[in-house]
Amino acid sequence: MNITIHKTTMPKPVPQDDSKLGFGQIFSDHMFIMNYKTGSGWHDARIVPFENLSLSPAAMVLHYGQEIFEGLKAYRDSNNKIRLFRPQENFKRMNVSAKRLVIPEIPEDIVLDALKQLINLDKNWVPHSDGASLYIRPFVFATDPFVGVRPGDEYLFIIITSPSGPYYATGLNPVGIYVEENYVRAVKGGMGYTKTGGNYAASLAGQAEAKKQNFAQVLWLDGIERKYIEEVGAMNIFFVMNDEVITPELQGSVLEGITRQSAIELCRKWGMKVTERRISIQEVADAYKAGTLQECFGTGTAAVISPVGLLKWGNMIMEINNNKIGELSAKLYDTLTGIQYGRLPDEFNWSMMID
Ligand SMILES: *Cc1c(COP(=O)(O)O)cnc(C)c1O
């Protein structure tokens, strides 16, 4: 498929102060877009200026939420080269999501090539400072003008990019997390393992409750027994107990994080015992009381590693590792960001140069 490029005639000023970028508010000059229609497949692949879309108010996605997305980042290394971190995994996962939402499969090689071309064109939008990056958001949604429930026949696939500041403006700090016992995010058989907008809509009420109680994020429990730990808002979760690294197994309601997988692979390389299994919040509380809960941290593209310092479950507040960053959290953070920014050898071949 040929990708046409239509460059903007009105380039925007590239932000100079990376500390003021924040997250997801500023968009680069260009976007990639392609159309799908049943019978014609994916077509009209193009890079165009970032601009508003024209959609029918009846566009199916606006009514029944047939939408999927991905999230990854581009990093500038000390040689001024731009790197992606395991981008093939994102497009592979996007097709897992597509299948569940009856969205046509995307051509992984073509969209990866499109992404590289897009970033090459907007290269000066990739921030320079350490910890800052270009956030990349690919997404697909149904556009048919039809207010009826069925899979769409027409879709748009779009990639937009957004320069983002360091996630930890004041350094890697532990967060407080609230265990949600009332709302659930996903159940087995549902869409928890996909990145689809509806999962995040489902999470907002719990997130609002956590905020009200001054906690940064929600820890979701399983939707059936409300006993077993699933994951955090947009992060997978890990516990270290008795020198064993434990993370909930993937059973359909948990998102299969690429950072999660990378953390598992690194811990195993370091000779640690890593177990993917069901883990109940009671087991965590018992380990805390027994003094064997050493660390807790979240993993995800945005924060990479997010140490959990406080965990609130009902009336109990667990202060983990004295609300300080744990040894493994710090080591994983340094290693993953080291590989992403090209400071450390890339033994697993996770980095992809864009030019
Ligand atoms: C994106 C996401 C993650 C983390 O996935 P990464 O590939 O590591 O960024 C975890 N949980 C949820 C619900 C997510 O949306």
The ligand as a MOL file (V3000), in Angstrom:
LIG
                    3D

  0  0  0     0  0            999 V3000
M  V30 BEGIN CTAB
M  V30 COUNTS 15 15 0 0 0
M  V30 BEGIN ATOM
M  V30 1 C -2.3220 0.0250 28.4700 0
M  V30 2 C -2.7270 -0.6320 29.7170 0
M  V30 3 C -1.8150 -1.3090 30.5420 0
M  V30 4 C -0.3240 -1.2840 30.3170 0
M  V30 5 O 0.0670 -1.7950 29.0930 0
M  V30 6 P 1.4870 -1.4230 28.4980 0
M  V30 7 O 1.5440 -2.1720 27.2230 0
M  V30 8 O 2.4960 -1.8750 29.4680 0
M  V30 9 O 1.4990 0.0610 28.3160 0
M  V30 10 C -2.3010 -1.9930 31.6400 0
M  V30 11 N -3.5970 -1.9940 31.9340 0
M  V30 12 C -4.5060 -1.3360 31.1890 0
M  V30 13 C -5.9300 -1.3960 31.5620 0
M  V30 14 C -4.0920 -0.6250 30.0620 0
M  V30 15 O -4.9710 0.0470 29.3360 0
M  V30 END ATOM
M  V30 BEGIN BOND
M  V30 1 1 1 2
M  V30 2 1 2 3
M  V30 3 2 2 14
M  V30 4 1 3 4
M  V30 5 2 3 10
M  V30 6 1 4 5
M  V30 7 1 5 6
M  V30 8 2 6 7
M  V30 9 1 6 8
M  V30 10 1 6 9
M  V30 11 1 10 11
M  V30 12 2 11 12
M  V30 13 1 12 13
M  V30 14 1 12 14
M  V30 15 1 14 15
M  V30 END BOND
M  V30 END CTAB
M  END
